Amino acid sequence: MLVSLGYKQANHLRADKYLQAKEKEYRLINTIIDSASIHTDTLIGDNCMVGKNAIIDPYVEIGYNISINHGVIVGHYTVIKDHCFLAPGVITNGSVTIEPYCFIGAG
């Protein structure tokens, strides 16, 4: 099961649905598009989506219930905490921490 909702009501509605699914012990999966490039040292929680042509550099930590859209570049040693949404084209430099429930607009 993958809980995927839009960005209305920030990320709180998606977080609520995610937590309800976890309480019911559903197995939550990740959706990673084939053209995404994710370094092998990346840690990814469940219920994450990584879009087309996204690039995830080494030593990145991706929390639970994260949407990383098309063309996003996540720099090395970045930490993305739970329930975040990165819009298409977002670029983070290295050693960035994105706090829970953040919505980062288009790059």
Secondary structure, DSSP 4 states (H G I P E B T S, - for coil): ------STTTTHHHHHHHHHHHHTT-----EE-TT-EE-TT-EE-SS-EE-TT-EE-TT-EE-SS-EE-TT-EE-TT-EE-SS-EE-TT-EE-TT-EE-TT-EE---
